[in-house]
Structure formats: structure tokens, C-alpha cells
Amino acid sequence: MTTQRHTAGKAREAEEARDALAAALERAGLRLPSLQVDAATYADAVPRPLVDLGRCPPGVALALAAVIEKGAA
């Protein structure tokens, strides 16, 4: 039971991280079309969910890079 709660908590954390990133990208006028929680990362004995940023068109990648550079300056 404790393992199930731990797994559920980690899944919720990954989903919240995905949603927060999607919202921040949207505010910057960007969208990663394949942004998702990677279901395969639940297969381990101790699940470690990952947020999969996926693929995007080159224009989105360049715009994302510009936003990151601006924020890092």
C-alpha cells in the first residue's frame, strides 16, 4: 500500500511538472506538441517518472532557445 501511494505521489508530481512547464511555455507563446509524462518510466520496481519533452519543429526549438537565453541573461 505504501509503495502504491509513493508511486501515485510521484506520478502526480510528474504530471504537475508537465502542466507547469506547458503553462510557462504557453505564456511565452510556445507549445511542445509531444510534451508528456513518459509512461515507460513507471516500469521499474521503484518508479521514477520522467517528463518527456518530446519532439518539436525547428522554429519552436529556436524560440525556446531564445527564451532560455533571455532568462539566463
C-alpha positions as CSV (number, residue, x, y, z in Angstrom):
1,M,0.0,0.0,0.0
2,T,2.8,2.4,0.9
3,T,4.5,1.7,-2.5
4,Q,1.3,2.4,-4.3
5,R,0.9,5.8,-2.5
6,H,4.6,6.6,-3.3
7,T,4.0,5.7,-7.0
8,A,0.8,7.8,-7.1
9,G,2.6,10.7,-5.5
10,K,5.5,10.5,-8.0
11,A,3.0,10.3,-10.8
12,R,1.1,13.3,-9.6
13,E,4.4,15.2,-9.2
14,A,5.4,14.4,-12.8
15,E,2.0,15.5,-14.1
16,E,2.2,18.7,-12.1
17,A,5.7,19.4,-13.5
18,R,4.4,18.7,-17.1
19,D,1.5,21.0,-16.6
20,A,3.6,23.8,-15.1
21,L,6.1,23.6,-18.0
22,A,3.2,23.6,-20.5
23,A,1.7,26.7,-18.9
24,A,5.0,28.5,-18.8
25,L,5.7,27.7,-22.4
26,E,2.2,28.9,-23.4
27,R,2.8,32.2,-21.6
28,A,5.9,32.5,-23.8
29,G,3.9,31.7,-26.9
30,L,5.4,28.2,-27.3
31,R,4.0,24.7,-27.3
32,L,5.8,21.4,-27.3
33,P,3.4,19.1,-29.1
34,S,4.8,15.9,-27.6
35,L,5.1,17.1,-24.0
36,Q,4.0,14.2,-21.8
37,V,4.8,12.1,-18.8
38,D,6.8,9.1,-20.0
39,A,4.7,6.0,-19.1
40,A,7.7,3.7,-19.6
41,T,9.4,5.2,-16.6
42,Y,6.8,3.6,-14.4
43,A,8.0,0.1,-15.3
44,D,10.9,0.0,-12.8
45,A,10.5,-1.6,-9.4
46,V,10.9,1.9,-7.9
47,P,9.1,4.1,-10.5
48,R,10.9,7.3,-11.4
49,P,8.5,9.2,-13.7
50,L,10.1,11.5,-16.2
51,V,8.7,14.3,-18.2
52,D,9.3,13.7,-21.8
53,L,9.8,17.0,-23.7
54,G,9.4,15.1,-27.0
55,R,9.9,16.5,-30.4
56,C,9.1,19.9,-31.9
57,P,9.6,21.8,-35.1
58,P,12.9,23.7,-35.6
59,G,11.2,27.0,-35.2
60,V,9.8,26.1,-31.8
61,A,13.3,24.8,-30.7
62,L,14.9,28.1,-31.8
63,A,12.2,30.1,-30.0
64,L,12.6,28.0,-26.9
65,A,16.4,28.6,-27.0
66,A,15.8,32.3,-27.3
67,V,13.5,32.3,-24.3
68,I,16.0,30.4,-22.2
69,E,18.9,32.7,-23.3
70,K,16.8,35.7,-22.4
71,G,16.0,34.3,-19.0
72,A,19.7,33.3,-18.4
73,A,20.9,36.8,-19.1
